[in-house]
Amino acid sequence: MLDETKLTHGSASPFLPGTNLQWAWDSTSLGLFKTCPRLYEYVMIQGWSSKSESIHLTFGSAYHSALEAYSRSRAAGISHEDSIHDVIANLLRSTADWDVDVSTKPGKYKNRNTLLGLVLDYLDHFIDDPTETYIMSDGTPAVELSFRFELDWGPEGFDPMPSLPYLLCGHLDRVVSFNDQLFVMDHKTTTTAPGDYYFNQYQPNNQMTLYTIAGQVILNAPIRGVIISAAQILLEKPNRFIRGFTYRTPDEIDEWLLDLRLHLNLAESYAEAKYWPMNDTACNNYGGCKFRGICSKSPDVREMFLKADFEKKEPQDRWNPLKAR
Amino acid sequence: MNDLDELMSRDPMELSSQDIDSIIKYHRSLRARRAAGEKPTKPASASVNIDDIRDALVKKPASTFVRRF
């Protein structure tokens, strides 16, 4: 049974008022902090974002929304073909103002046409989906669930110490039953082949461990892990869809929570010192950090280069773990 | 501009149900053609006129060397 009190609606600031102390964390903000505190500062605290990043976010968001709409349509008893028709019509409307530069690599793979093709291919590929969407007590399908739950501890080293617990939040794409077991399913799009090398990146993995815990908390069930539903976008061949499993043992979850406590203690001390150190061993990960060009400049001119190469989002438009989808 | 480009460039609010079906049909057909090994065709705008390139070439001046010591 899904505990719907753990689901979230609306949004608030994830930071304590007047501080840079974040009390509501999701896998994105936590991943940024774990990767590099300076990266976290640029994105979460100062709100810098790049244009190419928005293509990936917009494409991913539209892909997720389309699959969610299809699941809801099917759960309402509408046929596969009629559901596809509605999903594609909605997708055409919601993406009408997209202005993607298809001469760039991200734009070539992630534009309106490739999105329509990918959604359609996915839905046709999984017309007889071996996984079944979990139906909640109100009869709605468990798709795009925005969750939040409290930890049994809060900020510990901040002066003055606030008396509130930390929150873990996020969004589960879908909860499914497969072979009589419940899993969280997470949709991913990729331009690389989703083979062993691709799926190995999810073990260990910050996001998937959090989603396993979240699934266990909000479903109050022994969720064993996450099914990663990977869609490979191809331009000359049909898109490919491969699913992989990533499991978490109770000991792995305990270890992750212990590490989380230490990471958040560290974040508290950086927030109090108002200084977020650079992890210069992470600058070249995954093809290079988007801020590598900034950090490679002298500290006194970085602000000038940030203003030239990035856009600073207003606080309400920045990444917010508490914002429900 | 092919039929799909024309449909995609229209105001989506003005697309009829048949138009949506045509877009779906196009993408399914594209998938089948790709599965059969058909290579995508380059758009006309991507074709190159060799005469244009030749006309654009300008003869570079001969290199000159300056003795510095």
HADDOCK unambig.tbl for C-alpha pairs under 7 A between the chains (distance, minus, plus):
assign (segid A and resid 85 and name CA) (segid B and resid 20 and name CA) 6.89 0.50 0.50
assign (segid A and resid 89 and name CA) (segid B and resid 20 and name CA) 6.35 0.50 0.50
assign (segid A and resid 92 and name CA) (segid B and resid 12 and name CA) 5.95 0.50 0.50
assign (segid A and resid 93 and name CA) (segid B and resid 12 and name CA) 5.29 0.50 0.50
assign (segid A and resid 93 and name CA) (segid B and resid 13 and name CA) 6.83 0.50 0.50
assign (segid A and resid 96 and name CA) (segid B and resid 12 and name CA) 6.81 0.50 0.50
assign (segid A and resid 117 and name CA) (segid B and resid 27 and name CA) 5.74 0.50 0.50
assign (segid A and resid 236 and name CA) (segid B and resid 34 and name CA) 6.32 0.50 0.50
assign (segid A and resid 236 and name CA) (segid B and resid 39 and name CA) 6.22 0.50 0.50
assign (segid A and resid 236 and name CA) (segid B and resid 40 and name CA) 6.34 0.50 0.50
assign (segid A and resid 237 and name CA) (segid B and resid 34 and name CA) 4.92 0.50 0.50
assign (segid A and resid 237 and name CA) (segid B and resid 35 and name CA) 6.25 0.50 0.50
assign (segid A and resid 238 and name CA) (segid B and resid 31 and name CA) 5.36 0.50 0.50
assign (segid A and resid 238 and name CA) (segid B and resid 34 and name CA) 5.63 0.50 0.50
assign (segid A and resid 238 and name CA) (segid B and resid 35 and name CA) 5.82 0.50 0.50
